[in-house]
């Protein structure tokens, strides 16, 4: 008679090593039964790629970088096809769980760069934390009005302290020696007499009528307002809803560059163009190929660049009715369009 052997143990298939031991996963999403399990798996996989603080993937990483969430890597992580990843990504976007910044190569408009994924769960966490803090503040304010807390504190603590302390002291210890009595009388004599009531009233009147001290205004950087406008230009370039955390990151970079001597007009132009590319690094965008230049002389034989098309080729990239990429000459600043208009 043959003895049945133990069934083989299941070994998880790890297609990609991760430097993190754990990831942040929203509890509401985890308990929402209306969300497809594949969508939850994709959300968890994306959480292993994004920055812990800003909750977005690295926009500067190349395609060969193991920490960039390409469609192929995400498909391997959740064990599904590319089409399944695309459908799950669309559903997560529609639910407002993620935001995807799809990008093109500025050096080759027909080529797509890896998308930048941004998880929006940190905004929910900030809102919930603010609501809990407000609830605790309201509870503390309500407790300061007296009521049950003050009554319990006055009756239980002081009553217990009085009875237990007095009971623990033996009667013999309550006798005061002559030296202790003399010492106490000397201390009482050294205490100054209380002020007259008229003097107390005059002092209180001066304190009450004295003008309130004006607190010193907080120190604000001279470049803070300009940096905020530059960050808003980046948001306009993305053509997406405003993300306060993303704007704050761009504003910090802009403030440093303004302090180094860069002009606000140039940085505003760079930020708007950078938003169109889906980038988030002003320092990198300043030196990137194709970045706009402020007050630059137009190329010989070319009209002044309009800032909407590719500066070198003067071509606009669009998609046709079936979603295929196509390019055409910019009607605003392409030399060929200007030449045809002059001939006509």
C-alpha contacts under 8 A as a table, 3 or more apart, distances in Angstrom:
res1	aa1	res2	aa2	distance
14	X	17	X	6.93
14	X	77	X	7.82
15	X	76	X	6.54
15	X	77	X	6.42
16	X	77	X	7.20
18	X	21	X	7.57
18	X	48	X	7.23
20	X	23	X	7.04
20	X	48	X	7.30
23	X	44	X	7.68
23	X	47	X	6.22
23	X	48	X	6.08
24	X	47	X	6.74
25	X	29	X	7.74
25	X	30	X	7.37
25	X	44	X	6.64
25	X	47	X	7.34
26	X	29	X	5.41
26	X	30	X	6.35
26	X	121	X	6.62
27	X	30	X	4.94
27	X	31	X	6.31
28	X	31	X	5.29
28	X	32	X	6.09
29	X	32	X	5.15
29	X	35	X	7.49
29	X	40	X	7.53
30	X	33	X	7.99
30	X	40	X	7.35
32	X	35	X	5.94
33	X	36	X	7.53
35	X	39	X	6.67
35	X	40	X	7.00
36	X	39	X	5.19
36	X	40	X	6.54
37	X	40	X	5.01
37	X	41	X	6.16
38	X	41	X	4.99
38	X	42	X	6.20
38	X	78	X	7.58
38	X	88	X	6.83
39	X	42	X	5.10
39	X	43	X	6.13
39	X	88	X	5.18
39	X	89	X	7.40
39	X	91	X	7.43
39	X	92	X	6.70
40	X	43	X	4.98
40	X	44	X	6.17
41	X	44	X	5.10
41	X	45	X	6.16
41	X	78	X	6.14
42	X	45	X	4.98
42	X	46	X	6.12
42	X	74	X	7.12
42	X	78	X	6.45
42	X	85	X	7.44
42	X	88	X	7.19
42	X	89	X	7.67
43	X	46	X	5.18
43	X	47	X	6.21
43	X	92	X	7.88
44	X	47	X	5.03
44	X	48	X	6.69
45	X	48	X	5.37
45	X	49	X	7.07
45	X	74	X	6.80
45	X	77	X	6.51
45	X	78	X	7.21
46	X	49	X	5.27
46	X	50	X	6.46
46	X	69	X	7.00
46	X	74	X	7.64
46	X	117	X	7.62
47	X	50	X	5.50
47	X	55	X	7.63
47	X	119	X	7.56
49	X	56	X	7.94
49	X	57	X	6.03
49	X	67	X	5.98
49	X	68	X	6.74
49	X	69	X	6.37
50	X	54	X	7.79
50	X	55	X	5.13
50	X	56	X	4.55
50	X	57	X	4.23
50	X	58	X	7.10
50	X	117	X	7.56
50	X	118	X	7.43
50	X	119	X	7.86
51	X	54	X	5.52
51	X	55	X	4.79
51	X	56	X	5.39
51	X	57	X	6.08
51	X	58	X	7.43
52	X	55	X	5.51
54	X	245	X	7.02
54	X	246	X	7.69
55	X	118	X	5.86
55	X	119	X	5.41
55	X	120	X	7.46
55	X	122	X	7.12
56	X	116	X	6.98
56	X	117	X	5.56
56	X	118	X	4.15
56	X	119	X	6.18
57	X	68	X	6.85
57	X	69	X	7.41
57	X	116	X	5.60
57	X	117	X	5.49
57	X	118	X	6.59
58	X	61	X	5.67
58	X	67	X	7.93
58	X	68	X	6.84
58	X	116	X	7.01
59	X	116	X	5.91
59	X	278	X	7.73
59	X	279	X	5.97
59	X	280	X	6.77
60	X	279	X	7.78
61	X	65	X	6.08
61	X	67	X	7.60
61	X	68	X	6.36
62	X	65	X	5.35
62	X	68	X	7.28
63	X	68	X	6.77
63	X	70	X	7.55
63	X	113	X	7.85
63	X	114	X	6.71
64	X	68	X	7.96
65	X	68	X	5.79
66	X	69	X	7.99
68	X	114	X	7.69
69	X	73	X	6.05
69	X	74	X	6.13
69	X	114	X	7.66
69	X	115	X	7.96
69	X	117	X	7.94
70	X	73	X	5.25
70	X	74	X	6.22
70	X	114	X	5.95
70	X	115	X	7.30
71	X	74	X	5.17
71	X	75	X	6.14
71	X	82	X	6.42
71	X	85	X	6.93
71	X	86	X	7.84
72	X	75	X	5.11
72	X	76	X	6.36
72	X	82	X	6.51
73	X	76	X	5.07
73	X	77	X	6.18
74	X	77	X	4.98
74	X	78	X	6.38
74	X	85	X	7.11
75	X	78	X	5.51
75	X	79	X	5.70
75	X	80	X	5.07
75	X	81	X	5.58
75	X	82	X	5.77
75	X	84	X	7.87
75	X	85	X	6.05
76	X	79	X	4.98
76	X	80	X	6.65
76	X	81	X	7.98
80	X	84	X	6.17
80	X	85	X	6.98
81	X	84	X	5.20
81	X	85	X	6.41
82	X	85	X	5.04
82	X	86	X	6.24
83	X	86	X	5.05
83	X	87	X	6.26
84	X	87	X	5.16
84	X	88	X	6.08
85	X	88	X	5.13
85	X	89	X	5.95
86	X	89	X	5.09
86	X	90	X	6.26
87	X	90	X	5.17
87	X	91	X	6.35
88	X	91	X	5.10
88	X	92	X	6.21
89	X	92	X	5.19
89	X	93	X	6.23
90	X	93	X	5.10
90	X	94	X	6.23
91	X	94	X	5.07
91	X	95	X	6.29
92	X	95	X	5.15
92	X	96	X	6.31
92	X	97	X	5.36
92	X	98	X	5.86
93	X	96	X	5.11
93	X	97	X	6.00
93	X	98	X	5.21
93	X	99	X	5.84
93	X	100	X	7.52
94	X	97	X	7.74
95	X	98	X	7.94
96	X	99	X	7.24
96	X	120	X	7.11
97	X	119	X	6.23
97	X	120	X	5.46
97	X	121	X	6.45
98	X	117	X	6.96
98	X	118	X	5.59
98	X	119	X	4.48
98	X	120	X	5.43
98	X	121	X	7.90
99	X	117	X	6.01
99	X	118	X	5.06
99	X	119	X	6.41
99	X	120	X	7.12
100	X	115	X	6.51
100	X	116	X	5.86
100	X	117	X	4.75
100	X	118	X	6.25
101	X	115	X	5.51
101	X	116	X	4.99
101	X	117	X	6.37
101	X	118	X	7.94
101	X	278	X	5.71
102	X	112	X	7.94
102	X	113	X	7.58
102	X	114	X	7.30
102	X	115	X	4.62
102	X	116	X	6.64
102	X	278	X	6.83
103	X	112	X	5.94
103	X	113	X	5.36
103	X	114	X	6.88
103	X	115	X	5.92
103	X	116	X	7.92
103	X	277	X	5.66
103	X	278	X	5.71
104	X	108	X	7.56
104	X	109	X	5.72
104	X	110	X	7.18
104	X	111	X	5.91
104	X	112	X	4.31
104	X	113	X	5.29
104	X	277	X	6.64
105	X	108	X	5.09
105	X	109	X	5.38
105	X	110	X	7.40
105	X	111	X	5.57
105	X	112	X	5.67
105	X	113	X	5.68
105	X	277	X	8.00
106	X	109	X	5.72
106	X	277	X	7.43
106	X	289	X	7.47
106	X	290	X	6.77
107	X	289	X	7.13
107	X	290	X	7.37
108	X	111	X	5.58
109	X	112	X	7.45
109	X	317	X	6.96
110	X	325	X	6.93
110	X	326	X	7.95
116	X	278	X	7.30
119	X	122	X	7.23
120	X	123	X	5.69
120	X	124	X	7.19
121	X	124	X	5.17
121	X	125	X	6.37
122	X	125	X	4.97
122	X	126	X	6.19
123	X	126	X	5.14
123	X	127	X	6.32
124	X	127	X	5.15
124	X	128	X	6.16
125	X	128	X	5.13
125	X	129	X	6.02
126	X	129	X	5.14
126	X	130	X	6.12
127	X	130	X	5.13
127	X	131	X	6.22
128	X	131	X	5.05
128	X	132	X	6.22
129	X	132	X	5.13
129	X	133	X	6.12
130	X	133	X	5.08
130	X	134	X	6.14
131	X	134	X	5.11
131	X	135	X	6.21
132	X	135	X	5.04
132	X	136	X	6.23
133	X	136	X	5.15
133	X	137	X	6.14
134	X	137	X	5.02
134	X	138	X	6.14
135	X	138	X	5.13
135	X	139	X	6.19
136	X	139	X	5.02
136	X	140	X	6.22
137	X	140	X	5.15
137	X	141	X	6.22
138	X	141	X	5.10
138	X	142	X	6.17
139	X	142	X	5.12
139	X	143	X	6.22
140	X	143	X	5.04
140	X	144	X	6.35
141	X	144	X	5.30
141	X	145	X	7.06
142	X	145	X	5.75
143	X	146	X	6.31
143	X	147	X	7.31
143	X	148	X	7.97
143	X	149	X	6.45
146	X	149	X	6.28
146	X	150	X	4.92
146	X	151	X	7.23
147	X	150	X	5.76
147	X	151	X	6.21
148	X	151	X	5.21
148	X	152	X	6.06
149	X	152	X	5.32
149	X	153	X	6.10
150	X	153	X	5.05
150	X	154	X	6.04
151	X	154	X	5.22
151	X	155	X	6.06
152	X	155	X	5.43
152	X	156	X	5.71
152	X	157	X	7.69
153	X	156	X	5.85
153	X	157	X	5.71
153	X	158	X	7.62
154	X	157	X	6.05
154	X	158	X	5.83
154	X	159	X	7.77
155	X	158	X	5.81
155	X	159	X	5.65
156	X	159	X	5.41
156	X	160	X	5.97
157	X	160	X	5.32
157	X	161	X	5.95
158	X	161	X	4.96
158	X	162	X	5.98
159	X	162	X	5.26
159	X	163	X	6.28
160	X	163	X	5.43
160	X	164	X	5.93
161	X	164	X	5.51
161	X	165	X	5.86
162	X	165	X	5.48
162	X	166	X	6.08
163	X	166	X	5.46
163	X	167	X	5.98
164	X	167	X	5.19
164	X	168	X	6.10
165	X	168	X	5.21
165	X	169	X	6.53
166	X	169	X	5.43
167	X	170	X	7.41
169	X	173	X	6.80
169	X	174	X	7.83
170	X	173	X	5.64
170	X	174	X	7.35
171	X	174	X	5.57
171	X	175	X	7.73
172	X	175	X	5.98
173	X	176	X	7.94
176	X	180	X	6.28
176	X	181	X	6.49
177	X	180	X	5.31
177	X	181	X	6.25
178	X	181	X	5.06
178	X	182	X	6.20
179	X	182	X	5.16
179	X	183	X	6.21
180	X	183	X	5.06
180	X	184	X	6.25
181	X	184	X	5.20
181	X	185	X	6.24
182	X	185	X	5.13
182	X	186	X	6.26
183	X	186	X	5.19
183	X	187	X	6.39
184	X	187	X	5.10
184	X	188	X	6.25
185	X	188	X	5.14
185	X	189	X	6.20
186	X	189	X	5.09
186	X	190	X	6.36
187	X	190	X	5.23
187	X	191	X	6.71
188	X	191	X	5.43
189	X	192	X	7.70
195	X	199	X	6.40
195	X	200	X	6.58
196	X	199	X	5.37
196	X	200	X	6.42
197	X	200	X	5.02
197	X	201	X	6.14
198	X	201	X	5.11
198	X	202	X	6.27
199	X	202	X	5.17
199	X	203	X	6.28
200	X	203	X	5.20
200	X	204	X	6.20
201	X	204	X	5.16
201	X	205	X	6.11
202	X	205	X	5.07
202	X	206	X	6.33
203	X	206	X	5.24
203	X	207	X	6.31
204	X	207	X	5.11
204	X	208	X	6.07
205	X	208	X	5.06
205	X	209	X	6.14
206	X	209	X	5.34
206	X	210	X	5.93
207	X	210	X	5.37
220	X	224	X	6.92
221	X	224	X	5.18
222	X	225	X	7.47
223	X	226	X	5.34
223	X	227	X	5.95
223	X	255	X	5.81
223	X	258	X	6.72
223	X	259	X	7.46
224	X	227	X	5.12
224	X	228	X	6.23
224	X	251	X	7.78
224	X	255	X	6.47
225	X	228	X	5.13
225	X	229	X	6.41
226	X	229	X	5.15
226	X	230	X	6.31
226	X	255	X	7.86
226	X	264	X	6.65
227	X	230	X	5.05
227	X	231	X	6.28
227	X	250	X	7.95
227	X	251	X	4.83
227	X	252	X	7.24
227	X	254	X	5.16
227	X	255	X	5.29
227	X	258	X	7.79
227	X	264	X	7.85
228	X	231	X	5.04
228	X	232	X	6.26
228	X	247	X	7.65
228	X	248	X	7.86
228	X	251	X	5.35
229	X	232	X	5.00
229	X	233	X	6.29
229	X	268	X	7.53
230	X	233	X	5.06
230	X	234	X	6.51
230	X	250	X	7.75
230	X	251	X	6.78
230	X	254	X	6.93
230	X	264	X	7.46
230	X	267	X	6.60
230	X	268	X	4.75
230	X	271	X	6.30
231	X	234	X	5.08
231	X	235	X	6.54
231	X	247	X	5.12
231	X	248	X	7.31
231	X	250	X	5.34
231	X	251	X	5.18
231	X	254	X	7.64
231	X	268	X	7.90
231	X	271	X	6.96
232	X	235	X	5.04
232	X	236	X	6.31
232	X	247	X	6.80
233	X	236	X	5.02
233	X	237	X	6.28
233	X	268	X	6.08
233	X	269	X	7.77
233	X	271	X	5.97
233	X	272	X	4.96
234	X	237	X	5.06
234	X	238	X	6.47
234	X	247	X	7.70
234	X	250	X	7.83
234	X	268	X	7.69
234	X	271	X	4.60
234	X	272	X	4.42
234	X	273	X	7.42
234	X	274	X	6.69
234	X	275	X	4.84
235	X	238	X	5.21
235	X	239	X	6.61
235	X	240	X	6.88
235	X	241	X	7.68
235	X	242	X	6.24
235	X	243	X	7.86
235	X	247	X	7.19
235	X	272	X	7.31
235	X	275	X	6.43
236	X	239	X	5.31
236	X	240	X	7.42
236	X	272	X	6.49
236	X	275	X	7.31
237	X	271	X	7.51
237	X	272	X	4.44
237	X	273	X	6.20
237	X	274	X	7.14
237	X	275	X	4.35
237	X	276	X	4.85
238	X	272	X	7.64
238	X	275	X	4.43
238	X	276	X	5.11
238	X	277	X	7.77
238	X	278	X	6.62
239	X	276	X	7.78
242	X	247	X	7.87
243	X	246	X	5.36
243	X	247	X	6.27
244	X	247	X	5.11
244	X	248	X	6.09
245	X	248	X	5.14
245	X	249	X	6.39
246	X	249	X	5.19
246	X	250	X	6.42
247	X	250	X	5.13
247	X	251	X	6.00
248	X	251	X	5.01
248	X	252	X	6.23
249	X	252	X	5.32
249	X	253	X	6.54
250	X	253	X	5.17
250	X	254	X	6.11
250	X	280	X	6.87
250	X	281	X	7.31
250	X	282	X	7.20
251	X	254	X	4.96
251	X	255	X	6.07
252	X	255	X	5.19
252	X	256	X	6.51
253	X	256	X	5.32
253	X	257	X	6.37
253	X	281	X	7.64
253	X	282	X	6.53
253	X	283	X	7.62
254	X	257	X	5.09
254	X	258	X	6.03
254	X	267	X	7.23
254	X	282	X	7.07
255	X	258	X	5.12
255	X	259	X	6.23
256	X	259	X	5.14
256	X	260	X	6.41
257	X	260	X	4.99
257	X	261	X	6.63
257	X	262	X	5.77
257	X	283	X	7.83
258	X	261	X	5.23
258	X	262	X	4.98
258	X	263	X	6.45
258	X	264	X	6.79
259	X	262	X	7.36
262	X	266	X	7.29
262	X	267	X	7.18
263	X	266	X	5.40
263	X	267	X	6.36
264	X	267	X	5.13
264	X	268	X	6.01
265	X	268	X	5.16
265	X	269	X	6.34
265	X	294	X	7.39
266	X	269	X	5.19
266	X	270	X	6.19
266	X	293	X	6.96
266	X	294	X	5.36
267	X	270	X	4.92
267	X	271	X	5.91
267	X	282	X	7.83
268	X	271	X	5.09
268	X	272	X	6.28
269	X	272	X	5.42
269	X	273	X	6.29
269	X	292	X	6.84
269	X	294	X	7.65
270	X	273	X	5.15
270	X	274	X	5.86
270	X	282	X	7.33
270	X	285	X	6.82
270	X	286	X	6.72
270	X	291	X	6.71
270	X	292	X	6.29
271	X	274	X	4.92
271	X	275	X	6.13
271	X	282	X	6.72
272	X	275	X	5.18
272	X	276	X	6.58
273	X	276	X	5.16
273	X	277	X	6.61
273	X	291	X	7.37
273	X	292	X	7.47
274	X	277	X	5.10
274	X	278	X	6.31
274	X	279	X	5.34
274	X	280	X	7.06
274	X	282	X	7.55
274	X	285	X	6.42
275	X	278	X	5.00
275	X	279	X	5.89
275	X	280	X	7.36
276	X	279	X	7.75
279	X	285	X	7.78
281	X	284	X	5.44
281	X	285	X	6.23
282	X	285	X	4.98
282	X	286	X	6.12
283	X	286	X	5.38
283	X	287	X	7.19
284	X	287	X	5.73
284	X	288	X	6.20
285	X	288	X	4.92
285	X	291	X	6.58
286	X	291	X	6.50
287	X	291	X	7.05
288	X	291	X	5.60
290	X	310	X	7.34
290	X	311	X	6.41
290	X	312	X	7.17
292	X	307	X	7.32
292	X	311	X	7.45
293	X	296	X	5.73
298	X	302	X	6.56
298	X	303	X	6.66
298	X	304	X	5.29
298	X	305	X	7.14
299	X	302	X	5.37
299	X	303	X	7.55
299	X	304	X	7.78
301	X	335	X	7.26
302	X	333	X	7.51
302	X	334	X	7.21
302	X	335	X	5.35
303	X	333	X	5.47
303	X	334	X	7.08
303	X	335	X	6.46
303	X	338	X	7.99
304	X	333	X	6.44
305	X	311	X	6.32
305	X	314	X	7.84
305	X	333	X	5.75
306	X	309	X	7.10
306	X	332	X	6.58
306	X	333	X	5.99
307	X	310	X	7.70
307	X	311	X	7.14
308	X	316	X	7.76
309	X	314	X	5.58
309	X	315	X	5.57
309	X	316	X	5.00
309	X	317	X	7.79
309	X	330	X	6.48
310	X	313	X	5.63
310	X	314	X	4.91
310	X	315	X	5.53
310	X	316	X	6.69
311	X	314	X	5.41
314	X	329	X	6.22
314	X	330	X	5.75
314	X	333	X	6.79
314	X	334	X	5.22
315	X	327	X	6.17
315	X	328	X	5.47
315	X	329	X	4.61
315	X	330	X	5.27
315	X	334	X	7.36
316	X	327	X	5.42
316	X	328	X	5.49
316	X	329	X	6.19
316	X	330	X	5.66
317	X	325	X	6.94
317	X	326	X	5.86
317	X	327	X	4.56
317	X	328	X	6.91
318	X	325	X	5.83
318	X	326	X	5.48
318	X	327	X	6.15
319	X	322	X	7.62
319	X	323	X	5.12
319	X	324	X	5.21
319	X	325	X	4.41
319	X	326	X	5.67
320	X	323	X	5.23
320	X	324	X	5.44
320	X	325	X	6.49
320	X	326	X	6.75
321	X	324	X	7.47
329	X	334	X	5.86
329	X	336	X	7.51
329	X	337	X	7.02
330	X	333	X	5.89
330	X	334	X	5.07
330	X	337	X	7.40
331	X	334	X	6.17
331	X	337	X	5.99
331	X	338	X	7.90
332	X	337	X	7.87
333	X	337	X	7.53
333	X	338	X	7.18
334	X	337	X	5.39
334	X	338	X	6.37
335	X	338	X	5.03
335	X	339	X	6.01
336	X	339	X	5.03
336	X	340	X	6.21
337	X	340	X	5.20
337	X	341	X	6.20
338	X	341	X	5.09
338	X	342	X	6.20
339	X	342	X	5.09
339	X	343	X	6.28
340	X	343	X	5.16
340	X	344	X	6.09
341	X	344	X	5.11
